[in-house]
Amino acid sequence: MASSEPRWHAEAVEDAREARDWYAERSALAARGFLLELSDAIEAVAEAPERWPIGRAQTRRYVFPRRYPYTLVYRYQDGLIAIVAVAHHKRHPEYWLHR
């Protein structure tokens, strides 16, 4: 289990905000659902941050399991979780590598 709340890269915060806003323009219920999925993703990662294998740029990926096509990209090192991106599946792959 991670030792504290995850740190968010500023651009990852913007990713999440843009996604929420996109859903909110269409449906308040959809926006709420997205935020719940994001919360579930953060909770799952916090409970077992090493569950997902290490990939490119020392990141791990938690794929949202239900209806939202997003992946939570994060790094885990020394007991700390750093959220790198909330990446839409149709966005250019690994656009977040510079983070």
C-alpha positions as CSV (number, residue, x, y, z in Angstrom):
1,M,0.0,0.0,0.0
2,A,1.2,3.5,-0.8
3,S,2.2,5.7,2.1
4,S,0.3,8.8,1.2
5,E,-2.1,10.5,-1.2
6,P,-0.8,10.4,-4.8
7,R,1.0,13.4,-6.3
8,W,-0.6,14.7,-9.5
9,H,1.4,16.1,-12.4
10,A,-0.3,19.4,-13.4
11,E,-1.0,18.1,-16.9
12,A,-2.6,15.0,-15.5
13,V,-5.0,17.2,-13.5
14,E,-5.8,19.0,-16.7
15,D,-6.4,15.6,-18.5
16,A,-9.0,14.7,-15.8
17,R,-10.6,18.2,-15.9
18,E,-10.9,18.1,-19.6
19,A,-12.5,14.7,-19.5
20,R,-14.9,15.7,-16.8
21,D,-15.9,18.8,-18.7
22,W,-16.4,16.9,-21.9
23,Y,-18.8,14.5,-20.2
24,A,-20.5,17.4,-18.2
25,E,-21.4,19.1,-21.5
26,R,-23.3,16.0,-22.5
27,S,-24.6,14.8,-19.2
28,A,-24.2,15.6,-15.5
29,L,-24.7,11.9,-14.8
30,A,-21.9,10.9,-17.2
31,A,-19.6,13.4,-15.7
32,R,-20.3,12.0,-12.2
33,G,-19.8,8.5,-13.5
34,F,-16.4,9.5,-14.9
35,L,-15.3,11.0,-11.6
36,L,-16.4,7.9,-9.7
37,E,-14.4,5.7,-12.1
38,L,-11.4,8.0,-11.6
39,S,-11.8,7.7,-7.9
40,D,-12.1,3.9,-8.1
41,A,-8.9,3.8,-10.2
42,I,-7.0,5.9,-7.7
43,E,-8.2,3.8,-4.8
44,A,-7.2,0.5,-6.6
45,V,-3.8,1.9,-7.4
46,A,-3.3,3.1,-3.8
47,E,-4.3,-0.3,-2.4
48,A,-1.9,-2.2,-4.6
49,P,0.4,0.1,-6.6
50,E,2.7,-2.7,-7.8
51,R,-0.2,-4.9,-9.1
52,W,0.2,-3.5,-12.7
53,P,3.5,-4.2,-14.5
54,I,6.1,-1.6,-15.2
55,G,6.0,-0.3,-18.7
56,R,7.5,2.5,-20.7
57,A,9.2,5.4,-18.8
58,Q,8.9,3.4,-15.6
59,T,5.1,3.9,-15.6
60,R,2.2,1.6,-14.7
61,R,-1.2,1.6,-16.3
62,Y,-4.6,1.1,-14.7
63,V,-7.3,0.7,-17.4
64,F,-10.7,1.9,-16.3
65,P,-12.8,-1.4,-16.3
66,R,-16.2,-0.1,-17.3
67,R,-17.6,2.3,-19.8
68,Y,-15.1,5.2,-19.8
69,P,-12.2,4.7,-22.3
70,Y,-9.4,6.0,-20.0
71,T,-6.2,4.7,-18.4
72,L,-4.6,6.1,-15.3
73,V,-0.9,6.3,-15.9
74,Y,1.3,6.5,-12.8
75,R,4.7,5.9,-11.4
76,Y,5.3,4.1,-8.1
77,Q,8.7,4.5,-6.4
78,D,9.7,4.6,-2.7
79,G,6.2,4.2,-1.5
80,L,5.0,7.3,-3.5
81,I,2.4,7.3,-6.3
82,A,2.8,10.0,-9.0
83,I,-0.1,10.3,-11.4
84,V,1.3,11.1,-14.8
85,A,-1.8,11.1,-17.0
86,V,-5.5,10.3,-17.3
87,A,-5.2,9.2,-20.9
88,H,-8.1,8.7,-23.3
89,H,-7.6,5.5,-25.4
90,K,-8.0,7.3,-28.7
91,R,-5.6,10.1,-27.9
92,H,-2.1,9.8,-29.4
93,P,-0.4,7.0,-27.5
94,E,2.1,8.0,-24.9
95,Y,1.6,11.7,-25.5
96,W,2.4,12.1,-21.8
97,L,6.0,10.7,-22.1
98,H,7.6,14.1,-21.5
99,R,6.0,14.3,-18.0
